[in-house]
Amino acid sequence: MKKLLLLFFITSFFSIVSAQSILKQTNQALQEINRRGEVYFSFQLNDLTQIPEFSKTISISSIKGNTVYAYANRKEFSGFSNKNTDFTVLTAPSELYPVQMSSDPKQVLTWNYYPTYNAYETLMINFAADHPAICKLITIATLASGRKILALRISDNVNTEENEPEFLYTSSIHGDELTGAILMLHLADYLLSGYGTDTRITKMVNNFDIVICPLANPDGTYKGGNSTVNGATRYNANSVDLNRNYPDPQAGQHPDGNATQPETVAFMNFAAQNTFTMSVNFHGGSEVVNYPWDTWAKVSADDTWWKYVCKEYADTVHLNSPVGYMTLYPSGITNGYAWYQITGGRQDYMNYYQHCREATIELSDTKLLTVASQLVDYWNYNYRSLLNYIEQSGYGLHGLVTDSLSGAPLQAKVFTNFDKDSSNVNTDPQVGDYHRPLKAGSYNVTYSASGYLSKTITVQVSDRQTTIRNVKLLKGTLSTNTLASEKSVIKIYPNPVIGGNTIIESQNPVQKLLVKDMNGRIVYSSTPQASRFNIECNWPSGVYLFQLTIMGKCENEKVQVISR
């Protein structure tokens, strides 16, 4: 009995101590939220399978061992408090140490300083002004604060839509994660300065449409005022995590329960106005290359390709950095969901809704590097990988999809035999060009456009090689005639090509097939006794009558057969 009483008192004592600790930390957290709009904290979680439940409530920044690092605004913290979990309020990463700032854009170009907001804006303006033939400044949005979300478009014909991959680098959607912002400014300078003198850079600018947005959340970055990045916040001016604010393929349109933020709306509009082939969203707080999906456990259609290109990035980094850099995972890469689930992330939005292959790269354990020389160090660790990654958008399958008669570009869908979960790509309707990154292999690819007959071809793709297939589509639609009694739909697709295979489908077996030219001569006959079968068209170009006998009744279809 005495032992039971002792155990009871000990348990009660620690419960009281724990409750007092939670109360103290709660008061401190609320003070931080009142001051900054968010609180940064950590807690222990022995059962990591609970992560998805916590991720629905708060914004998890990283997980190291069993320690979870997270942020919360007032509403999110209230939800977390209901879980009665011990936690520790931490000093915001942007307030740990002072950083070196500069209001002189030229001084920023020594890469030992963070720019004031005015210096940042001036630097972006100067890039475009100093290189007008290959660089254009884009204002994605002007926020209520007056700060702008800016981007640079770098290409040899910067004001013209061309048949070339569009590539996007953005950083600091979380305003206090700034290693990527400096690396993106450095990359822009490197590309612009090297054009015309460096063979690789010149070729890259000539063959790609490169967009660089160093600061996707300027209000968060300059929360402490335009003269400093000390005091930067993860969230935007409305205390919303922008990387939880996007439509989500699993969780729907408003996964975080917040209104779509001005930054989110602006970027979704910008993405819709372009046809990006690949992109990266740079973060800090960990060191790893993260690939889709973040929202669900299912494997991406491009999982093999993702592992290949992400491993190339990480392997190149490992060759050019100290031992221990980018080794959160031994390979340097991770599937997002396998690390920890998030919903409303921009990565999954870009992949699912915009058909763009976007990865998330965590560049530094320290969100705000304070030792000036580190800014140059991290550039040296990563710049080769940054260039490799841009070049990857030029490999795989590429080409033009046009009208077979007029040659006009088409807005078309390009669908491989393994595509799923919106992994297909679309053409840029202005040019008709498509760019489909693929791992080495053989693929059946179907091209389709509204009002046109689809076409399927087989292609062989090699790693780090470009395969070009230009495709012409013929106006028309699939045969969908219906027999009144049996309701048997016949489909003849893709558009028949001389020497190519054409698929015929019916809800009921086709007993007999006759193909006649317009003079009534039979050029092909068979008795397939199947609902789906292939035939090879080896006749001259022209219009042919397909006569199909189904359940004793005859169906007639006129079909255009063309050469490749």
Secondary structure by P-SEA (a helix, b strand, c coil): caaaaaaaaaaaaaaaaaaaaaaaaaaaaaaaaaccccccbbbbbccccaaaaaaacccccccccccccccccaaaaaaaaaabbbbbbcccccccbbbbbbccaaaaaaccccccaaaaaaaaaaaaaaccccbbbbccccccccccbbbbbbcccccccccbbbbbbbccccccccaaaaaaaaaaaaaaaaccccaaaaaaaaccbbbbbccccccccccccccccccccccccccccccccccccccccccccccccaaaaaaaaaaaaccccbbbbbbcccbbbbcccccccccccaaaaaaaaaaaaaaaaaaccccccccccccccccccccccccccaaaaaacccccbbbbbbccccccccccaaaaaaaaacaaaaaaaaaaaaccbbbbbbccccccccbbbbbcccccccccccccccccbbbbbbcccccbbbbbcccbbbbbbbbbbbccbbbbbbbbbbccccccccccccbbbbbbcccccccbbbbbbbcccccbbbbbccccccccccccccccbbbbbcccbbbbbbbbbcccbbbbbbbbbbcc
